[in-house]
Amino acid sequence: MPKIDAIVREMLREGETTKKVLGRVPSDKLDWKPHPRSRSIGDLAWHLAALPARIAAMASHEEADVMVVRQPPLPDSTEAIVAAFTAGLESAREALSKLSDEDLEKKFLFRRGDVTMAHLPKHAFLRTVLLNHSYHHRGQLAVYLRLLGVPVPPIYGPTADEA
């Protein structure tokens, strides 16, 4: 079994949970922020939703600059955010499934302009940025929902909002 299969399976399995969290974001509160230095809930949800497609686009190369592979503008509704995330999961599945075990061992340079953010094997880049980074932002989004009084869906088990 190719090594990428485990990453793709995890991305798709966790993606189902992420869709539930994204689906709870209130469309009428996309500009809401818990703190002046925080992202808005819309920006955070959109960053999370855009990750699979962006990271998959980057992973087909030997290096990527986040200033070049930018996310599209924030949609104006929760439904559009969830739809884009769903489409992004599928495009990521297709793109990542083409990576061989050899591809995954090659070093990948991840930059922001001239600043190197990471230089590591591609499999580690995918684990860190596609998966772990997504889980981090999904957790932030769950806190935003709680602060807005929106019931938080189960993530790794029941929440106080859903028995």
N, C-alpha and C positions, 0 to 999 in steps of 0.2 A: 504494500500500500504506500503510495507517495506521501511524503511528510506533510505536504500542503493540505491533504485531506482532513487532518485533525484540526488545523486552523480554520478551514472553511466550515467544517461541521460546528465548531464552537461559535464562529461568527453567526451562522444561521440560527443556531439554538438560542443564543443570547439576543439575537436580533428580534425574536418573537417577544421577548420580555421588554426590550427597548421600545418596540412598537406600542405596547400597552402604556408605558410611561409617557412617550411622546403624545399618544392619543388623549391624555388627560390635560395637556397644556391648553388653557383657555384662550381661544382665538382673540377674545376681546381684551386680553391682558398681555399681549406679546411684548409690549414696551415696559412692563413692570420689572423693577429691580429691587432686591432685598436691601441693597446698600448702594450709595452713589458710585463706589469703585467696582461694583459687580457688573457682570453682563446682564442684559435684560433676559427674561425668561425666553423670549422669542429667539434672541441671538444664541443663547445656550442650546436650546432645542435644535436650532438650525445647524449649529456647529456639530452637534452629535449626529444629526440626521445626514449631514453631508460627508461624514468621515468615511464610510465604506467605499463610496465611489471615488473620492479623492485619493485615499490611500491605495486603492487598487490601481488607479491611474499612475501613481508614483511608482508602485512596485514593479511595473513592467520595464523599468529603466534601472540603471546602475546608481543613479543619484536623483535627487529631487530638491527643488527649492520651493518652500511654502509660499514665497512671494510670487511665484510663477503659477503653480497649481493652486489657484485660489478657488474658494467656494463661491457659488452663484449668490445673487442677492436673496435676502430673506423673503420667502413667500408671505402672503398676507393671511394665511389661515392654517390652523392645525391640520386640517385634512390634506392640504398641499405639502406640508412638512412630512407627514406620515407617508404620503404617496411617493415623495422623493426618496425617503429612506428605504421604502420597499423596493423601488426601482434600483437604488444604489446597492442594496444587498445582492440583487440579481446580477448587476453588472460586475460587482466585486467577485461573486461566485464564478462567473465566466472567466474573468481576467486571471484570478488567482489560480484557478484549476489548471491553467497552462504552465505554471511554474514547476520546473523539475526540482528534484532533490539537489542537484548541482546548483541551480539558480538560487536556491534558498541558502546555500552556504557562502555565496559570494558576498563580499563586503558591499554595503549600501551606504552612500553618503547622503545624509539628511541635513539640509541647510535652510537658513533664513537669510537670504542675501549672501553676504560674505562670511556669516557666522555659521560654523559647523555646530549643529545641534546633536548629531550622533553620527558615528561611523562604525557600523557593526554588521554582522551577518544579516541578510535580508529576513531570515526567519525570526531573528530577534527584533528587528524593526517592526515586523507585522505583529508580533506578540505585544510589543510595548505600545505602539501607536494605534494600530487597528483595534486591538482587543483591550488592553489595560487602560489606555487613554479613554476609550469609550465607556468603560465601566466607571471610571472616575467621574466623567461628566454626567452619566446616568444617575449616579448617586447625588451629585449636586442638584440635578433637576428634580429628584424626589424630594429634597429638602425645600426647594422653591415651591413645589406643589403643596407641601405641608404648610408652609408659611402663608400660602394663599387660601388655605382651608379646603383644598381640593383633595379628595380621597386618593391616597397613594396605592397603586396596584401592587399585588404580590410580586416580589423580585426573586428572592431565594426562599420564600416561604410566606406565610400570611403576614399582613401588616395590621396595625391597630385599626385600620379603616375597613378591612375586609376579613371577616371571620371564616 
